[in-house]
Amino acid sequence: MTSGHNHGKALVLLALLGLVAGACSALHRIPVRRSDKYVRTRQSLMAEREHVSRKYNLVQSNSSTSTNSTSTTPAGNYSVETLSNVLNFQYYGEISIGTPPQNFMVQFDTGSANLWIPSVNCYSLDCYNHSQYSSANSTTYQINGTPFTITYGSGSVGGILSTDVVTVAGLKIRNQTFGEAITETGAGMQESSFDGIFGMAYNSLAVDGVQPPFYNMLTDNLVDTPVFSFYLATNGTSVASYGGELILGGSDASLYAGKLVYAPVSNQNYWQFQMDGVTLDGTTLCTYCQAVADTGTSLLIAPYPTYVKIVSLVNQEIDCASLSYLPTLTITISGVPFQIPPSAYFVELDGACTLGITYIEDIDFWILGDIFIGRHYTEFDLGNNRLGFASVNSGRVLGALSLWKILSLAALCGLWKLFNLQN
């Protein structure tokens, strides 16, 4: 073997290893655990409905008209936060607060705009079951002291505002104000698999005018583009602990099929947009109806009159063996139909299958939770005030970084053999 060949091999190895290293720096993935705390029951389903009801206590007015558009994925590096999945209800990931870092599991919620976690000064039973923040143990803590209260379902969270370094997916937000919860009430919080909430709605929705974390990421130039996106893996994936990914700064085209279909945001509080229509078994449930994409909700929630139509077409509870005989729910957005089979809009409870579509009184829009987002990759484009949707890539069971490593190593082995054959 000549020195020239050896030099060539070394260059190829360095180039491919550089590509792998480049992928690692672009995709910041944080492994998370899958908790077995949450068990879906009728009681938990009712608690979630109440939780969502309180979260959407302000009726949104219908506005704006949707337009048809498609676009390519934004260019540039983006950061990835790996999510965990508990029975397709609680998707959460890890962040850290303070210096040295104190770790917390948070629910990334596009239906709210505040970040809060339990305080070490909280004496509620709910707080004892979760990780607690200690300002005294952080050298970067900044006092604020403003009181805050947020109501969730049958309970509430209250405490004071504080400021500290918040790290998510390897990105450090230097001066993030968040809620230190001193009181937590409600069984929903006590039994939750996550410690707190990481709000990702518009800043106009934030309690006390606190700037949401993603806005501060943009201010600090931590992400290339004002875009984040969700891939929520359902229970059928081959990697049990893999619940999906939150990607900050763009979208990962390997996670969805085709191009993203966009709809403009019609009300910049929640991530609200206009659907062309919704149909079930040939029956039109609504046309030009408003909807909110909410990663903090597992269900599909419809206005009450629409819900009445739905239960007139399908029973609220059936034998799970009969699911294949039920019709597909079709949601049309910007001229493109997105289908949800009965196996997705029914949920298994106590040995039977119960309708995963419910209602909240006095709202006139749909809430598309994980039943929809779990089947459709969803991009939240803050820069252009629009939402993008595409069917998830069903063959996708590994993180993009793992796949990149596999392909790079395969290419490396192939080139190595090629060089050896030339000698």
Buried (B, 14 or more C-beta within 10 A) or exposed (E): EEEEEEEBBEEBBEEBEEBBEEBEEBBBBBEBEBBEEBEBEEEBBEBBBBBBBBBBEEEBEEEBEBEEBBBEBBEEBBBBBBBBBBBBBBBBBBBBBBBEBBEBBBBBBBBBBBBBBBBBBBEBEBBEBBBBBBBEEBEBBEEBEEEBEBBBBBBBBBBBBBBBBBBBBBBBBEBBBBBBBBBBBBBBBBBBBBBBBBBBBBBEBBBBEBBBBBBBBBEBEBBBBBBBBBBBBBEEBEEEEBBBBBBBBBBBBBBBEEBBBBBBBBBBBBBBBBBBBBBBEEEEBBEEBBBBBBBBBBBBBBBEEBBEBBEEBBBEEBEBEEBEEBBBBBBBBBEBEBEBBBBBBBBBBEEEBBBBBBBBEEBBBBBBBBBBBBBBBBBBBBEBBBBBBBBBBEEBBBBBBBBBBEEBEEEBEEBBEEBEEEE
